[in-house]
Amino acid sequence: MGLGEKLRQAIDKIRFSGSLSSEEVKEAVREIQRALIAADVEVQLVLDLSKKIESKAFGELPKGMTRREFIIKLCYDSLVELLGGVEGKAPEKPKKILLLGLFGQGKTTTVGKLAKHYAKRGLKVGVICADSFRPAAFEQLKQLCEKTKTPFYGNPKEKKAAKIVGEGLKHFAKEEVLIVDSAGRSALDEELVKEIQEIQKTLQAEETWLVIGADMGQLAKKQAKAFHEAVGVNGIIITRMDGSAKGGGSLAACHATKAQVYFIGVGEKVDDLEIFDAERFLSRIMGFGDLQALLEKAKEAQEEGTELSAEELLKGEFTLKTFYEQLKAAKKIGPLGKIAEMMGLSMQVPKEMLETGEEKLQGYKIMMDSMTRQEMNNPELISKSRIDRIAKGSGKKEEEVRELIRQYRQMKQMFKQFKKLGDIENPEDLKKGKFAKMLQKFSQKKKKMKIR
């Protein structure tokens, strides 16, 4: 069970409690404590959060809120603050970015992701490889830039990083955003500090961002402080947030240093980089969804030439034809599991559906190509004899065609339920005391939903 599910269960204790006594609130807080400590959040931070919730839980009520609503919102807001607060976001048009970090944190891969991120926003991006320490760094970064079609500069024959940066600045006279990949080490030593300081003297970067792996947990605090004191850090990127149980610990540790987390890496692909927003992040891992992120993904997919529209994506009633268009755009938006997570439905969708791989999706596409237009628009017409014809036409088994129809019906039901939630569409609801009502409505819909 992940951090989000544990936190959700803790809040459910308040949501579904009978009398809402002081002891019940304390028990819910203890559940929150256990969830955070299991995620490697520093114990003192957990205790501070617990005291804050318990001291305010039975205080004066804001106008228009019930005690239950107030306590749930207090828990939620406190968790948001712990994981990063609602402070400033990453600059939209940075001029020069210097990436820092130790070996194995995903720094070079993050350069490629950042380049793609800013290029998609219409900016001219250039990348400079200033890592003259690691032999494979030049070739790795060059390949990433070729993949993202980003202009690249490096000089594998030169050993002085600052000189490479100087050459790169002359090479990229017209680029709007420059991203520099610096060298790493197994630890922050005098040699690395000196090299970064020399690079910065030449580069004069306004943005110096530290890349940290989510599996660092509490150690992220020590690393962030060390880099900041040595060379100055004004932003953080946390990688591997998709697979580490210590992600919450890394976020809390970085926030404790007053360093702002700008981005999180959520996968291996160049598109798997997200602007970090503590409120949206918490909402998503707890299963309440992130509609805004989903719409942003859909918009990006449209801009890159796919046929998916945000309206179709969120429509409750859709045909196999709509499903077909979504499958065509799946690579652009991401795995179905991520889409369900953004919608707050990952805990309700069958596991086999979330784990649908690219190979199976391609098989579905081939089967749908063997269907008539009438069948695509009205899947209820697909009888046993039609299944036999589709299977033969696509070179698939009848069981595979039935699986496709079953998956389509499950997804159709999922989107129906999402459409009925309604209130989640407005992120401002979380700030206006409507959070508890949203949870209550979500829970009621969840109990009624049955996927066959």
N, C-alpha and C positions, 0 to 999 in steps of 0.2 A: 504494500500500500504506500503510495507516494505522499509527499508533504501536503499537496493540495487536498487530497481525499481525507487525510487525517484532520486537517484544519476544518474542513467542511463538517465532518462528523462532530467535532467539538462544538461548532456553532449550532448544529442540529440539536444538541442537548439543551440549549437555551430556547431554540425555536419551538421545540415540542414539549418542553417541561410544563408541568401542571401549575404549580404555585409560583414558580420563578423565585425561589428563596435564595438567601445569601449563600447557603451551602451548595445549591445547584449551580450557581454562578462560579463558585470556587472550583467545583468539579470540572466545569467546562474549561476554566482557565488552566487547570492541571493537564487536561487533554491537549490544550494548545502548547503548554510547556513541553510535554512529551514529544509532540510532533516537531517542534522547532529544534529541540536538543538532538533528536534522531537525524535531523537535517544538518547537524553540525553547526548550529548557531551558538555563539558564545553564551555560556551560562548566565553571565552577568546581564547581558542584553535581554535574555529571556526573563530573568527575575525583574528587571526594570519594567518591562512590558506588562508583566503580571500585576505588579503593584499599581501601575497606572490604571489598568482595567478595574481592579478590585476597589481602588479608592474613589473612582468616579461612577461606578455602576449604579449606585443608589443615591446619587446626588440629585440636584435640581434638574427636572425634565425640561428640554426645549419645548416651546409651544408647538402643539399639533402632533407630538410623538408619544407613543405608548412606552412604558418601561421596557417592554420586550424589544421594540424597534430601536430604542436608544442604546441598549446594551449590545445588540447585534452590530449596530453601526459603530459603536465604540470599539468593539473587538476588531472589526474590519479596518477602521481608520488607523488603529494602533499597529496592525500588521502591515499596512501600507507604509507607514512611517518607518517601521523596522527594516523593511526590505528596500527602502530607497526614497520614500517620501514623494512629494509632488513638486520637486524642484525643477531647475532648468533642463531643457532637452539639448540634444546634440545640435550644433550650429548647422543651419541649412546650406550655407555657402562658405565653408571654410576655405582659406587660401592655401595654407601649408599645414600638413599633418605629419608629425613624427611619431611613429609607432615604436613603443618600447616593450621589453618583456624578456623573460628567461627562456631557455630551451624548452621545447615540448609544450608550450602554451597555445600554439596555433597562431602565432603572430603573422607568419608569411601568408598563410591561407586567408587570414583576416584582411590582409592588404587587398587581395583579389576581390573579396566580398565588398569591402568599402568602395573600391573602384567601381564595381558594378552598381552599388547603391547610389552613388552620386552621379554616375553616367545616366542612370534611368531618370534622374531628375533634371536632365538637360544640360548638365555641366560638362565642360571639357576637362578630362582627368588625365594626369600623367603620373606614372609610377617610377620611382628611383630605387634601385637595389643598392643599399649602402651596407649590406652585410658581406664583408670581405673575410669573415672569420670561418663561416660554415661553408665547406666546398660546394654543396649541392644547392645552396640558397639562390644563386644566380639563375640556374637552369629551372628550378622550381617556380620562381617568381615569373620568369619569362614565359613559361608554359601557361601559367594562370592568366597572365595578361593577354596572351594569344587567344585563350578561351573566352575571355570577356571583351576582346577587341579593344584593349586599353593600350595606348602608347607607352612604351617601356624604355628605360635607360639603365644600363649597368656596364661595368668595366671589370671583368673577371681577372684582368692582368694587374689591376691597381690594388694595392693592399691598404692604402690610407682612405678610410671611409669618408672623411671630410672632403678630400679631393674629388672623390666620385660624386658627392653631392654638389660640389661647385660646378663640375662638368654638366651634371644633370640640370642644374638651374639655367645654364646657358642653352642646353638642348631644348628645354621646355619653356621658351620665352612667352608663348601665347596661351598655355593651358591655364584654366581658371582654378583648378584644384590640383595640388601636388601632394602625393602620398609617399613618404619615405620609410622603407623597411630597414631598421637598424639591426645590428647583430645582437645575439643573445649569449648567455653563458649559463652554466649550471647554477651559478650564484652571482649576486650583484657584488662585483669586486672592483678594486681601484682601476684596473685596466678598462673595464666596461664603462665605468663612470666617466673616465677621461675621454674615451672615444665618443660617448654620447654628447658630452659637453663641447667637444670640437665640432661635431656635426651641427649642433644647435647654433654655435657661433657663426657657422657658414650659412645655415638654412634660415635662421631667425623665424622658426615656426611659431605661429600663434597657438597651435594646438599640439600638445604633447600627451598622447594617450597610451595608457598602460594596458597590455593584453594579459589577462589572467584566466587560467582554466577553472571551470566550475568545481572541479574535484579538489581544489585547494582548500575549500571550506574556510575554517577560522584562520588558516595561514595566509589567506588573502589580505587580511588586515596588516600583518607584519610586512608583507611584500609591498603593498601599496604605500605604506609609510616610508619604507626604505628608499623606494624609487623617488618618492616626492621630496624627501629630504636631500637626496643626492643630486637630482637633475630637474625636479619640478614636474608635477603631473596635474593636468587640469581635466582629465576625463579617463574613464575606464571602459574597457570592452571585456565582457566575460564570455568565454567560449565554452563549448560542450554542455550547454544548458539543457540539451535534449536527453542526455544520458547519465547525468550525475545526481546522486541523491544528496550531494553536498551543495547544490546550487543555492539553496536558501541561505546557507551559512556564508557563502562567498558574497552574496548580495548584502547581507546584514553587516558583514565584516567591512566591506568597502564603504558602506554608508556611515559606519562608526568613525571612519577616518575623515568624514566630510567630503569624500571624493564622489563625484557624480558618475553613475554608470550610464553611459550613453547608448551602448548597443549590447545585444546578447546574440551569441552564435547558437543556432538551434538545429544544426545539421552539417553535413559535409559539402553540400552543393553551394555554388557561388551565390545563390539567391537566399540561402539560409542564414540571413542576418536580419535582425529586427531592432527597430528603435525601442529602447527600453522605457517602459512606463510602468511604475510599480503598481498602480491601481489596476491597469489592464492585465498585467502579468498575474497578479494575485487572483483577479476575477476568473481568469482562464484556468489556472491550475486547480482552482477550487470547483471547477465545473460550471461556472456561471457564464462562460463564453466571452468572446472578444469580437463583437460584430464589426467594429471599426477596422480591426486588422484584416478580417475576412474580406471586407469591401475593398480595402487597399490592395490586397492580393488580386482580387478579381479585376480591379481597374488596371493594374499592371499587366495582367494577362491580356486584356483587351488591347492595350497600347502596343503590345508586342505581337499583335496580329492573330490572336485566337478568336474564336467565335462565341466565347462565353460572355454573358452579360450579368451584371450584379442582380438585375431584376429576375432573370431566370434562375440564378443561383439560389435566391431566397424565396422563390415562388412555392407555395404549398402544393399546388396541383401541377404536375408536369408529366410529360409523356416519355416514352423511350427515346424519342428524338432529342428531347432536352437532355436526358441522361447521356445520350451519345455525344452531344456537344460538350458536356462536362468532362467526359472521359478524354476527349481530344485535348482538353485544356488542363488535364490533371498534372502533367509535368510542370506547367507554368505555375500552378497554384500550390502544389505540394500534395503529399499523401492524403488519402481520405481521412485518416486519423487526425491529421492536423486541422482539417476543415471542421470535423466534428468537434474538436477541442475548442476551436475559436467560436463555435456556435453554442458551447456549453452542453453538448450532448454526448460527449465521449463515454460517459458512464452508462449511457442508455443504449448505445448502438452495439449490435452483436460483434464480438471480437473478430470473427472471421471476415466480417465486412471491413473493419478497420485495417485488417492485415492484407487486404487485396493488393497483390503485387503488380508490377508493370506487365509481366508476362500474361497474367490472367486478364488484365484490362485489355491487352491487345487481342486476346482471344474473344472477349466480349465484343470488341469492335468488329472483328471478322464475322461473328454471328449476326450482328445487327446489319452488316452489309448484305446479308443474305435474306433480310426481311423486306417485305413490301412496304411502301409508304403508308398504306392503311394500317399495317401491323405496328409500325413505328409510332403512329399517332394514336392508336387505340390498342394497347397491348392486351386488353381483355379478350380480344378476338383470337388470340393465339391458342388454338386447340391442340389436341394430341397429334392430329394429322399434320397440322402446320409445324409443330415442333419437329416432327420427323423430317419434313421437307427442309426446314432451316438447318437441321443437323447435317443432312446430306449435302446441302449447298455450301456449307461452310467447312465441311470436313471435320466436324466435331461430333461428340457423342450427344445423345438426347439428354443425358443427365446434366451435361454442361449447359445446354440451352435452358433447362429447367432452373439451374442454379442462377443463370443470368436474370431470368424473370423474377426469381425469388429475391435476388439482391436489389433489383429495380424496385420491387414493392416495398422492401424494407427501407430503402432510401426515400421513397415517396412518403412513407409514413413518418419518417424522421423529419422531413421538411414540413409536413403538415403540423407536427407538434411545435416546431420552432415558430412557425407563423402565428400560432395561437398565443405564444408567450407575449408578443407585443411590447410590453413595457421595457424589455431589455434593450430595445432599439435606441433608447436615449441614455447615453452614459452619464448625463447630468443627474439622473435619478439617484445615483449612488451618493450624490452630494446634497440631496434635498430630503433626506429622511425616508425615501421610498424603498430603501434597500431590503428591509424586512418584508415588505409587501411583495417585492419582486421574488424573494426567496419562497414566500408562501405560495405564490401563484405557480412558480416553477415546480415546487414539490407536488402541488395538486395535479398538475399536468402529467408529471412523471408517474404518479400512481395510476392514472387512468390509461396511460399508454401501454399497449400490448402489441408487440411485433411478432407476427406469426411466420 
